[in-house]
Amino acid sequence: MEEEILPDYESSEDENPTNGDNKVATSTTAVHESGFADFLLKNEILRAIADCGFEHPSAVQHECIPAALLGTDLICQAKSGMGKTAVFVLSILHLIEKEGKGIVALVITHTRELAYQILEEFNRFTKYLPHLKAKVVYGGVPIQQDKKDFAESMPQILIGTPGRVLHLANEKIVSFSNVKYFILDECDQMLEELKMRKDIQEIFKFTPHTKQVMMFSATLSDDVRAVCKRFMHNPREIYINDKAKLTLDGLQQFYVNLTEEQKTRKLISLLDVLEFNQVVIFVSSVDRAQVLNELLINEKFPSIATHSKLKQEQRIDQYKNFKKFGARILVSTNMYGRGVDFERVNVVFNYDMPHNEVTYLHRVGRAGRFGTKGIAISFVSSDEDREVMENVRKQFVVKLPELPDELDCSTYMT
Ligand code: AMP
């Protein structure tokens, strides 16, 4: 491992100036007219794409897949829910060689549920590539179990959360010396949080000097972008839509002014009148998630709750249950604020307003994914909430008006 390529976080000012040619900002329409066949992907992958019902690449796929296939390091910022996962899943599956020994691709993300979701994406697209195996690792599973799994069969693709991936490397349970593709999904979340950033730096040191690094998020501040670049060589930076246009086109956003005491009654009355396929309700703490969920169940709403205090298997079970439409309402902490993809969610509530505009943007992006319609309703009950709302309006140039008395359901039901 050569020292000079190690990420170093001491000086943040003097970044490698990015070659202007390497920066692409585009506001192409959500779905591109070209076909996946234009990427010249392996036939086995094209067949799996067809089985998934994907007709055309989305804008992010159109811009990023060709760059990824060329082996370029990549920073990609694009709206949430527009198919970023398939960018790295399809590219890796195309690039990975048949005879690849040991772990060739390493994908790291911040929550267990998102890691599991990415595994499922790899599984979907390896349907006709049975020799390629992916495995997911995260905390909460006994390390002995992982050890046993690796001893039985070594995958070429490993997806995991930072802590467990580092643990496996430190304990020499797996080797990352053959890694050719290093991916961070929701990279800003991980690089902003000190503990995760440290873990990622450590993991990075276990991988070879020469590899392709790709990072993805809907939100990337200038500071984090500079940090991302420290892991890369002359990366191509792709921005689909500029920062101001990051909210989803099919998503309507409203606020309701009320007191803390009025929140539950208002929520229930809205759940009674709104048409919904599935709803996610965000609250600010584990306790509030549990209490609100029980309250909704008492009121005969088909609700479940998920949060970090559930046992590991319960967390993934809740994820699977909601994904397959086993419940219509999910009460969650911020744990589901990013990345997780529930196709049928068309209503999001911020029962408790998040603390900043970035978290707001990710949360509301759970509805209106991939060109569908949706509605996000935020309860505003304090000056701090109002300030966040103002920042959302400013940063993302959205109107965010007060919720009207009546809403035409065709505007938020696909
Ligand atoms: P992601 O942003 O990666 O979480 O993807 C959001 C949703 O869009 C997922 O349900 C994907 O299966 C779906 N999706 C991704 N790419 C396409 C595509 N080209 N056509 C149709 N659906 C897609």
Residues whose N, C-alpha, C, O or C-beta is under 5 A from the ligand:
A	BS01	AMP	G53 F54 E55 H56 P57 S58 S80 G81 M82 G83 K84 T85 A86 G339 D341 F370
